[in-house]
């Protein structure tokens, strides 16, 4: 190749990138984010892999005559926590990929 990058270099860089991505995935499993809904009545925690790890509900919000409110609060809390976890994952993956990319290459158009 005329640009100075041979196949061995390219495969080595790809192997390095796969290793860094695997490390990032492992890091994400141990990181967590929390979100609240209803002024803290529902608290949801998710890990960096976007898995819900905890849901806490205050007793005051449990009203058998208004189950829809509780459902809405749980859904809102989960959605907020998953958005936070997705942002965390995006940052972590961008760090991993960014160290192996040419200077100035922007991955934001690819969702990273």
Secondary structure, DSSP 8 states (H G I E B T S, - for coil): -TTS--HHHHHHHHHHHHHHHHHHHHHHHH-EEEEEETTTTEEEEEETTS-EEEEEE-GGG--TT-HHHHHHHHHHHHHHHHHHHHHHHHHHHHHHHHTTS-TT---GGGT-
